[in-house]
Amino acid sequence: RFSTGTMSDNEPATKPPPKVFHRGRTATPVANSNADKKEVPEFEPFGLMPRGPPPLIEFLDIWEVDMLQTQSGVNKPQHNTHVYANDRLIVRRGQEFQLKVTFDRAYKPSEDQFAVEFVIGASPQFNKGTYIPVFVNKERQSPWPGRVVDSTDNVVTLGITPAPDCIVGKWRVYLAVMTPYGIRRTKWDETRDVYILFNPWAPADSVFLDDYNERLECVLNELGVIYHGAFDDVAERPWNFGQFDYGVLDACLFILDKASMPITNRGDPIKVTRIASAMLNSRDDDGVLEGNWGGDYTYGVAPTSWTGSSEILLQYSSSKRPVCYAQCWVYAAVFNTFLRCLGIPGRVVTNFFSAHDNNGNLRTDIILDDNGKIDRLRTVDTIWNYHCWNECYMTRPDLPPGFGGWQVVDATPQETSDGMYRCGPASVHAIKHGQLCYQFDAPFVFAEVNSDVVFKSRNRDGTLSTVKVNTSHVGRMVLTKAQGQDTRRDITDHYKFSEGSPEERTVLEKAEEYGSEREKASPPKGDVELVMPLVEVRVGDSFELKLVLDNASDQARSVDMYVSGNVVYYTGVTSSEFLFKSPEMTLGPKKAGKEVVIPVPSKDYMRQLVEQANLHFIATGKVKETGQIISAMRVVTLHTPKLSVEVSGQAKVGEKMLAIIKFTNPFKFNLEDVNVRVEGPGVMSPKHKHYSLVTPGSSLTWTEHFHPRRAGPTKLMASLDCAALRQVYGQVELAVEP
């Protein structure tokens, strides 16, 4: 770069940009970190004190403050927080908790005045709800109700009820005594800090859930089941949400701090979940998890290897950097931990055949040439075999009545919303009824469960003609875990009415009013039908793919068929094509059940297999006599071997036990760089072991000791993962005695 001007030797080549100040905009910076603290003075005078504070020996002096925070004390069991591995007091808003104060003498209600002060953030202010003084005498009003539960000698037991809409987070607690000269208060002591959470048990809280069993499942249960595979061949993986594990609560609060979320907004579950859906992925804010759908996990942990959320959250809070790697179910599982940890009812939901609609046209186009063969270059739309997101439960005062309840939130970075990769909260009720004008992101979720698969034939002049429309392929089934048991619950009817019903047509008309327009073309129904039956296959097995054709006409039909077999990622993206056949079929009049059998040798697909062992077959054909296009699609999820998990020893709190994880390589090839993980809520923190090589037919055995920390039913869950074999899981149930 050359300059035509002159420059002195001492003048810098470029001037630094002017420093930007916001002093003229706000008097004080916005408090956006729960971790920031500002010391409150021990003595706050009412006026000038030129000679220092006067002697205050005749007024109350505080000797001790007991927060009653033990796991078996009066507070935690009543607030359903006794399972948190945290020594501090943890309570839920809208519900009374108790603390004990020991004074230097007996408390005299008519003479003595004191307050319990709750402070959060760096610049606490009464009018912002970040400074809350609680008075126990009836003459003074408090934002949070307070009362004297018991007074014996110089020990006073207080009852305090945080407001049902108060800020959720970690509050600092002070005891302040009023004197004629000023306020005298205790020093800050971190052992007196109190965590205040959302309260699904309190009717006045916006996350109140009146179904008792649903509360137990969606707030207190740490043991998850995540569904995957195909809608007619559902597989499941166990997951340890671990919302009560040591350090997880602080990690969840750190996520909100990292997002610079204003403290004053942290009592609103709508704002909290919207911020969190952006922060759980790292696309635009250095959030918790970095996504990877490429298959190379050299610099992190394969998404299929994780067994629980706590390891991820603790790594993020300690390193302050995104954790590698995640795919949709990992995002959903960790988000679920965040929700349940803060007290928001949450559950993981799986949508089978989930459309990714980025232009709002409710359509997935498959382009065929004029012979009925798929045009791979022009077919760019994909449908995920399955996609996992979350539902959380809350009222929606920002929407008309009736749109509260379950809300979709999705942390998987697919499309931006208000400039960030996030989705929701979107009312499930609004999605079902086509009310797509209501925030947030309802049109996108509506498309995920309602898109059409449209087959279009490309004419020689480049135009496209619709030849077939499948209105029922997308959103085939929506599953979540059932209450209190490891069985699945079909909630498809929460998202849409039955296909072809009058209600469904009404919903689609309503959705079209808001720009979500479906395919209008309706090709006539042909007389030849094609079906591809389900086939269950283990990884490494050869199998036969069957095509069944029916001819309903009273004339013979000839069909030119094209059958393509592809190794695909679970997102529907093709990795490689391993099979292509073009059989010609002749069907007699009124002929049903004509079969075409296509052998699929394992050697053809094994060397090209990607992580989730998905094979996608699509058959298309053109009937010569009528020009009718026929098609069928089938996802074959290859079943993986199981991992054996056993335990020995007495299942009792504090007693030593052994976990034995076993696996035998059933294949004719080596398994290299094998990673095994095991953990269990309340019994074992995450453990990891690496094996460089497991030869064909050989076995590995890993024995790990542990000491159960908590009584009750639980599980140990393990995973085995390597580049050649993903999604190998095992688990064992435990009933730990006190």
N, C-alpha and C positions, 0 to 999 in steps of 0.2 A: 504494500500500500504506500502511495506517495502523497505528499502534502505540498500544496503550492504556497502555503503560508509560512510564517516564521515562528520559531518556538525557542524560548530561552532554554539553557541547559538545565535549569532547576525546575522547569515546568513539567508536570507529568504528562505522558502521552495521551491519556484519557482521564477525564474528571470523574470521580465517583458520583453515582446518582445521589440526589438529595435524599436525606433521611426523612421518611414519612412519619408524621405524628398524627395521632387521633385525639389529642388532648381537647381540641375544640368540639369534638363530637359527643363524648361522654365524660362525665366527671370522674368516673372510676372504670377500669377495665372490666369487661364482663367475666364473672367467675365461671370458669369452664373446666375446673379440675377438682375432683373430690379429694385428691391427695394434697392439694395446697392448703396450708394452714397459716393463720395469722393469730399470734398470741393475744389473748384477751387479758387486759391488765388485772393484776390481783386486787388493786384498789382503784376505784373509779370515783373521784371526788365530785360532789355536786357543785362546788365552787372553788375559788382560789384557796390554796393551802400554803401560805408563804412560809410557815414554820414546819411543814411536813405534816403527815397524817397524825391526828390526835390519838391518844390511847383509847383502845376500843375493848378493854377487858370486860366491861359490864355487858357487852352484847354477845349474842350467840357466837360460839366458835365451833367449827366443824372438825370433828376428830377423824371420822371415817365415813366413806361412802361404799356401800356394798351393792353392786349391780345385780346380784342374784343370778349370775350368768352360768351356773353349773348345768351340765346336761340333764341332771335329774331334779333341778330346782323347780321353783314355781313358774318361771317364765317360759323357758324353751319348750317344754312339753305342751303347754297350753297354746303356744304359737306355732306348733309343728315345725320347730327349728332345732330340735334336740339331736338330729342326725348330722348336722353340719360339724365337720372336723375343724372347729374354730373355738378358741377359748373366750372370745368376746361375746357380749350379749347380742343376740340376733332376734328381732321381733318383727311382727307384721303390723302395718298401719291399720288404723280403725279398730284396734283391739288393745285393751288395757294391759300394761305390764307393771311390775312392782320393783322398787328399790328401797334399801334401808339406809337411813342417815343416822349416825351417832354424833350427838352434840356433846359439848362439855358440861351441860346441865339439862334439866328437864325443859322440854319445849312448852312455851306459854302462848297459846294461839292468840290471846287478846293483846299481847305485847310484842311478840317476835314476828318479824317478817322476813321470809326468805323465798327464793325462787330456784327452780331447776332450769338451767339454761342449756338449750340445744343449739349447736352452731355447726354449719357446714359450709365448706368453701373458704376462699381467701378473703372475701370482703362481705362478711355476714351483715344482713340488713333485715330489720323487722318487716318492712313493707315488701320485701322480696320473698319472704318466707324462708330465708336462710338463717335467721336468728329467731328462736322461739323461746321466750321466757314462760315458764309454767308456774303459776301461783296456786297454792293449795288452800288459801283462805277464800271463802265465798264472796268476799267483798270485791275482789279483783277478778276481772275477766281474763281468761287465757285463751290463746288460739287453740291450744290442746287442753282438754279437760284434765284437771289434777285434783287429787283428794288425799286426805290422811286416812289410810286403811287401819292403822293401829299406832298407838303411842304408849310406850311403856318406859317409865323412867326417862332416860335421855336418848332412847332409841325410837325413831319414828319411821314407820313403814308407809311409803307413798305409792299411790296408784296413778299412772299417767297413761293417757290414751292419745297416741299420735293421730292427727287428722287423717281421714280416709283418702284424702287426695294430696297428702304431704309428699315432699321430695323423697325419693328412694335413694339410699346411699349410706355412707358411713358418717355418723354425726359425732361431734365432740360434746362432752357433757361437763358442765360446771355447776357447782352449788354456790349461790350468791346470797349473802345476808345483807339486808337493808339496815343502815345506821343513819342517824341525822346528818352525818358528814359525807356519806357516800356509800358505794357498794363495795363490800369486801367479798371476794370469791376465792375458790380453791384454785390451785395450779392445775394446768392441764396434765392429765394422767391417761396415757393411752389405754390402760386397762379398763378405763371407764367409757371408752368409745362404744357406741351402739350402732349396729347395722339395722336399718329400717327397710323392710321389703314390701312389695305388693302383697295384698291379702285376698286370695280367692275365697276365704271363709267369711269375709265381712261383706254384708249386703250393700253397704254404702261405697265399697271400693269398686272402681270401674272394671276390675278383672274378676268380680265375684262370679263364681260358678256354682250353681245351686245343686248340681248332681254330685252327691258324696263320692260315689265310686269313680266318677270321672276326675274328681279332684285328686283322689289317691293315685290314679294312673298318670295324670298329666302334670302333676306338681311334685309328688313324692316318690314316684317310681324311678329308680336309677337303671333298671334293666330294660333295654330296648330290643326290638326286633325290626329290622329294616328289610322291606320286600324288594326283590329285583327279579330279573329274568324276563319271562314273557307272560302275557295275561293268562294263557292256558297251560303254562308250565312255570308256576311261581316258585322262586327260590327265596331263601331268607338268610340273613346274616345277623348274629347277635351283636349288640353294642352296649358298652358301658357308658351311660351318659355322665355319671360321676359328678353330679351337680353339688354333692355334699363333700367332696374330697377336699383335703387341706389345700388352701391357696386358691381354689377355683372361684370363690366369691370375690376375692380381691382382684382376680384376673378379669372377671366380668365387669367390675367397676372400672378397671383400667381401660377396657375397650371403649367405654364412653368418654373417659378422659382423653384417650388417643384421638377420638373423633372431635375433640374440643366442643363437646355438647354442653351448652349452658346448664349450670346446676339447676336453674329455675325451671327447666323443661323436663327434669328427670322424674317428675311425678305423673307424667302423661304417658300411658303405655303405647299410644299411637305414635308419638314422637320417638320414644325409646326404641320400638321395634323397627321403625323406618330407618333410624340412624344405624341400628345394629345390622339390618339387612345389607347395608352398604359396607359396614366395617368388617363383616365376617369374610369378605373377599378382599384381595389386595389390589384390585385393578386400578383404583384411582386414589387410594388413601393409605397405603401401607397397612392394610387390614390384616386379619388373623391368618388367612390361608391363601396360598398361591395355587391357582388351578393349573392342571396339566392333563391334557387329553392326548398327548403325543406318544406315550409308551416308553419314553426314556426318563427314568427317575434316578439317574446317577447321582444327582446332587441333593437328594432328599429321600423321603420315604414314599413308596408306592401307595396310592390311595387305597388299594385293596389290602394293604398290610395293617392299617390302623385297626385297633379293637375298641378304642374309647376316646372320649373327648378331653379328659383331664390332662393327659400328656401334651396334647396340642396347646391347650389354653395356658398351661404353666410354662411351656417353652416360649410362647409368644410374650407373656407378661415379663419374663426374665430377660429375653433377648431384645425385645421391642422391635422385632423384625418378623415378616411373614414366615409362616411355617410351610415347608414344602413336603407333600403336595396334596391336592384335594380334587375330587370330582363331586358330582351333585349330592350323593348320599353323605359324604363327609361334611360338606357345607351344612346340610340339613341336620345332621346328628349333632354337630358342635353348636349350631344355632339353637337346637332344642335344649341343650345343656344351659346355654345362656338364659333362655326363657324361664325354665324351671328353677334355675338357681335364684333368679331375682323375684320369683313368685308369680310369674305370668304363666297360666296354663298353656302348655304347648305339646304338640305331637308331630311326628314325622309322617308324611303322606307320600305314597307312591302312585303316580299316574302312568298307566301302561299305554304305550303308543302315544307319546306326548309330542304334540306339534310345536315347532319353534317358528312362530309367525312374526316376522319382523316388519311386515308392511300392512298388517291389519286386514288382509283380504280373505282370511279364513279358508285358505286353500293351499294344499300341497300338490304341486304339479309334477306328474311323471310324463315325460315326452317320449312318444313312440314314432318310429318311422312309418312309412306307408305300408309296410309289411307286418306291422304289429310288434316289431322288435324295439327294445328300450334304446333310446338315444342317450348314451352315457355322457356325451359332451354337453348336452343341453338340459339334462335333468340335474338340477342343482339343489332342489329342496330336499330336506331330510326330516324324518320323524324319529325321535328318540325311542328306543325300545321301551325305556321307562325313564321317568324323571322324578326325583324326590324334591319335595319342598316342605314347608312347615305350615301348620295352622296354629294360631294363638287365639285365646278367648278374651274378649273385652267388649265393653259398650262402645258405640260410635256416636257420640253426641254431635259430631260434625256432619252426620248423615241423617236422613229422615228416620223416624221410628221404624223398627223392624229389621234394620240392617246391621245390628250388633251381633254378638255371638262369635262364631268361628271366622277368623280372618286369615287369608293366605299371605304368608311372607316367604320370600325366596331369596337366599343369599348367593345362589349360583349366578355368576356374572354372564348373563345372556344378552340383555339389552339395557340401555341406560334409561333412567327415570329421573327427571329433573336434573339431568347432567351427570348422574352417578349410576354405577352398576348396582342396581337394587330392584326389588319388586315388593310392593305392598306397603302396609296392610290393605288387602282387597277383600271386601265382604263376600263370603261364600254365598250368602243369600242373594246378593246383587248379581253374582255370576250366574246362578241358577235361573234367575228371572230376567236376564238380559239387560239389567239396568247398568249399562256400561259407562254412564256419565259420572258415576260416583268414584271419587278417589279412594285408593291409589291403584293404578295399573290393572283395573278390572278387564279392559279389552284384551290385554296380553294373556291373562290367565284363561279368559273365556275361549280364546283361540287354541290354547293348549289342550282343551278337552272337547272342542266342538268343530275343529277344522275338517274339511272334506278332503279326501284323496281323489284327485281328478286326473284321469288318463286322457292325454291329448295326442292326437295324431298330427304329425307335421306333414303338411301337403308339400308338393314339389315347388309351389310358388312361395314357400316359407310361412304361410299362414297356418294357424293351429285350429283344429276342430275337436271339440269335446266328444269322446267316444264312450266314456264310462265314468260314473261318479260313485264313489263309495263313501256314504255318509256316516257309517258306523265304525270305521276302523280306528279313528283317533279317539282317545279318551275311552278306551274299551272297558277299563276297570280302574277304580281308584280305591286303594287299600290303606288302612292304618292298623296298628295293633289294637286288639280288643282290650277291654277293661279287665285288669287283674289276671290275665292269662296269656300264654304265648300262642294265641290263635289270631287269625287275621279277621278284620272287620271291613266289609265292603261298604264304602260310603259314596259310591258312584251317584246314588240318587240325591246326595247333598249338592252335587254340582250340575246335574241336568236331569230333565224329565226323560221318560222312556222314548227311545228312538221311534219316530213316526207318530207319536201321540199328538192330540190337539194342543196340549200345553207346550210341547216342544216347538210346534209351528208358531205359536204365539210368541214364544221367547225369541225365536230367530227373527221374527218380524220386528220385535222391539229392539233387538241388537242392531238390526240394519238401520234403524233410525239414528244410531250413533256411529254409523260409518263402517260397521263390521259386516260387509256384504258377502254372502255365500255365492257359490257357483249356481247360476240360474239355469244352465242347460240341463235338459233331462232326456238323455238318449233313450230310445225305446228299448224295452227289455227283450233280449234275444232268446233263442230257444236252446242254446247250448250253455251249460254251466260247468265251471271248473272249480274243483276243490283240492286243496293240498292238506291231507290229514296230518295230525300231530305225530311227531316221532321223538322218542326220548333216547338220547345218546350220551354215553360217557366219553370224556376226553380220551382220544386215542383209538376209539372204536370205528370200524367201518360200518356203514349202514346203507339202507335203501330208502330213497325218496320216492314217494308215490304221488301220482297225479290221477285224480278220478274225474272223468267227464261224463255228463249226462246229456242226452239228446232228447228233448221233449217234442220235437216235430215228427211228423209222419213221413219225413223224407230223410234220405241219407245225408250226412254232412262230412265234409273234409276240412281238417284243421291243420294249418301250419303252426307248429309250436316253437317257442323259444324259451329255454329254461336256463337261468343264470344263477350260479351259486357264488356268493361273495363272503369273504371274511370282513366283518364290519365291527367298528366300535359300537358301544351301546348307544351312542348318540345317532346312529344310523349312517354315519360317514363310512364310505367304503374304503377298506385298506387294500384289498386285492381281490381279483376274480380268480377262482380256482376251478370253476366248472362252467361249461357252456355246451348245451345240447340243443338240437333243433329237430325233434322227431316230427313225423307227419302222421296224423291220426285220421282214421276213417270210422265214422260212427253210423251204425245202422239206424233205421227208423225206430223211434220210441226205445232207444237203447240207453239203459242206465247202468252206471257203475263200471264203465270201461276204464281199465287201469293202464297207466304207463309207469313202469318201474325203472328208476335210474339209480345205478349203484354209485355210491360215494366212498371211495377208498380213503382210509385215514391218511395215507401218505400224501394225498392231494391237498389236504387242508392243514395238516399239523405243522408243517414247516412255515406256514404263513399266518398261523394263529396269533391274534393279539390278545390283550390282557383278559378280557371278560369272556373269551371263548364263545363268541356269537357268530353264527352262520346265518346269512340271510339269503333265502331263495325267493326268486320272483319268476313266475311263469306267465307269459303272455302268448296270445295266439290270435289268428284271424281266420274266421270261417269263410272259406272260398265262395260258397254259394250265396251268402248274405252280406259279407263284409263286416259281420259282427266282430268286435274285439272282446276277447275273454281274458281274464287275468286272475291270478291268485298270488298271495304273499305268505311266507312262512318264516318266522324267526326260530331257529333251532339253538337253544342254549345248551351247550355241552356241559354235562354234569361232572363236577370234580370230585376226587376222593375226599373222604372225611379225615379229620385230625382227631386222634384219640386223646382225651383228657380225663385223667383219673386223679383221685385224692386218697391219701391214707392218713390215719391219725384221728384223734378225737376232735370233732368240730365244736370247739369251745373257745370262748373269748380268751385270748392270751396263750392258748396251748399251741405248741408247735405242730404243724401239719406239713405234708409233702404233696406237691402237685407233680404228676408224671405225665409229660406230653410225649406221644409216640406217633411216628409216621413211617410208612414203608413206601419206597418209590415203586409204583406199579408199572412204570414205563420202560421202554427199551433204550432210553437215552438218559444221560446224566442230568441231574438238577444242580445248577451251580448258583453260588451266592444266595443261599437260602436263608431267609430271615423268619424267625419264629417269635411271636409276641404272646404274652399272657397277662391277664389282670382280672380283678374282680372287686366290685364295690364293697367296701367294708372289710375286705379280707386280704387283698394283695394290690399293692401299687403296681403300675405297669413295669414289666420286665421284658428284656429283649436278649435274644441269642442269635449268633450268626454261624452258619455252617457253610464252608467253602464248597463242599462237594457231597452230593448224595448219589451214589452210583445205582444203576438199575438193580432192583430187587433188594437193595440194602435198606437198613432202617436207622432212624435216629431216635434217641431217647433222651429227654431233658428232664431232670429232676430238680425242682426248685422248692425250698422250704418257705413257709410263711406263717404268720400268727394272726388269726382273725381278730379284728379290732372292735367288731360290733355284732351283737346278737341278732338273729332273724334269718329269714330265707334269703339266699343270694346265689350267685353263680361265679364260677371261674370260666372265662372265655378266652380262646386262643386262636391265632391265625398263623398260617404258613404261607410264605410268599416268595416267589422268585420270578425271573423274567419268563421262564418257560411254563410256569404254573401259577395262576392267580386264584384268589377266592377259595382257599382251603381253610375251613373253619371247624372248630370243635368247642364243646362246652360241657360242663358238669354242674349239677345243682347241689347246693349245700344248705343245710339247716343248722346254723350256728347257735349253740346253747349259751346262756349267760355265764 
